[in-house]
């Protein structure tokens, strides 16, 4: 006689799939906690996922399997109420799975990561070199917050933070690409998740001179508004909002499913002396330069760079800032962030702030340092002048002349004074 206390099967409410540069992630949204096991099979190659006492109510035929190692997904019932999912594979992978407990922002989940067998992740190669070994480019690591399993904050009309900040990051990348002496690199170029430590590690691996993390967060009170710039604090947050946002951002790894093996290394000891190094000082100064540019068109939440314990900013040797482009929870700012024109203005402001600081404080051995040390000439524009004609006269490129003077759309005005790099 069956027991009246028999548990109700856990429901698999949804399946979601993301492709990252080095792995594919499959997420099962569950109605409650459940046990599972993985089984790898060959000839043909496939991965079996058994979920104890569970039933599938989600559709599995609408997942985009293109560009993933999964060719198809099948489901069935095993030994009573156990659910079996079979992932047919096109190629060999290294699987990893783990369960995530329900939180304020998500239900119970089962995460299955399929890691590519290639040892090196294919990423845009960024080198600290330019025209010669003593005139290298300044590398700017641009980090679009959240992504994949972690959508970030949400605004009206299904506006997602992860989408907004990726658009701003790509716009920012394009601006730096057009600048002589700068080499930008995107930490996240698509809709996938990277751990907070992983973002820092990528920036250091690519030898970044600067790390800028782009966000558009939310607050409990929808009236909260304004753009902000944050740097790391090793002591305490400079305001209640800074503390709240840092806690929210640092919790992103729980949502993204970082395993316990993803621990800090010797960073904690380094951070004890971080306030005595030039790294934090540079971060604050670059942040102030960006904030000044944002103040030209955006409402500011605070008129000075704030500080809090953001985990993503904890690189001991790379100046790092976190830019909150506005509160996506505020209806007015959400409407602005949803438009391409406003995102471009925000990218322009971040770009101008960073460029101005690095031109005034170029790293030794960089092209920017060479241009500064050689000294500039000045030229006052008269009627009939064109940017290409001025560039030809002084034997410099139009792109260099335009970026050197922060010209928007290469527009010049009579009476304007241009700096001519020597």
Secondary structure, DSSP 8 states (H G I E B T S, - for coil): ---TT----EEEEEEEEEE-SSEEEEEEEESS---EEEEEETTTTEEEEEETTEEE-S--TT---TTSSEEEEEEEEETTTEEEEEEEESS--EEEEEEE---SS---EEEEEEE-S-SS-------S-SSSTTSB-EEEEEEE--BTTB---EEGGGEEHHHHHHHHHHHHHHHHHTSTTEEEEES--SS----HHHHHHHHHHTT-SEEEEEE----SSTT---BEEEEE-SS--SSHHHHHHHHHHHTHHHHHT--TT----THHHHHHTGGGSHHHHHHHHHHHHHHHHHTTTS-BS-SS-EEE--GGG--TTSEEEEEE---TTSHHHHHHHTSHHHHHHHHHHHHHHHHHHHHHS--TTBHHHHHHHH-EEEEE--TT--HHHHHHHTT--HHHHHHHTT-GGG---TT-EEEEE-
